[in-house]
Amino acid sequence: MITVISLTQFAFLSLGIMALKILIHASSVPVEPNSFTAFLDYYGLLLYALPVLWIAYATACVRIDRGALSANAARVVGVIISAAIFICFTLVIMLPRA
């Protein structure tokens, strides 16, 4: 399950960054430097550390499997991270000037 969730996170990040770069470079209007779009454009590649950190956390949870470090908690956190990535990039792509 860790593999599926981590690959989903990487796929959402890759597709979101690619679509964002296309949207920014195809636009004739420059992006405002203080917008969320500019933030994701500038720090998008740094967000790849998030799935890597989650993989380390999930691996530790599977080995320890007690309390807050349970495998179920790791799955929930992974799905929340995947959903947050998807929602952030979807909002920026669908509402580029908002």
ABEGO torsion letter per residue (X at the ends): XAAAAAAAAAAAAAAAAAAAAAAAAABABBBBAABAAAAAAAAAAAAAAAAAAAAAAAAAAAAAGBEAABAAAAAAAAAAAAAAAAAAAAAAAABAAX
